[in-house]
Amino acid sequence: MCCITRCQGTGMIRAGDVLRKGRRVAGLTQLDVAVAYGVSERTYQRWEKGEARVSWDDTAGLVEEVFRIELRELV
């Protein structure tokens, strides 16, 4: 799973959920995000789905640099 997880009753949120929500709010496709951040589309898809770990730095970087949203708005 990812660094940020929301498990039932724990109050934590999965990084993939933050990325998906931010991408949708920003009106971007997965390909748009991948190109803007310099990763492959498949890597980004795996991050969103929770199939690959995404670091806190990458999560925060994507939200703030690519989506142009403050992280606290998504969690």
NORDAVEN-V474397 format. One record per helix or strand of 2 or more residues. SS is the DSSP state (h for helix, s for strand). FROM is the first residue (numbers start at 1). TO is the last residue. If there is no record, write none. Layout:
[[SS & FROM & TO] [SS & FROM & TO]]
//
This chain:
[[h & 15 & 26] [h & 30 & 37] [h & 41 & 49] [h & 56 & 66] [h & 71 & 73]]
//
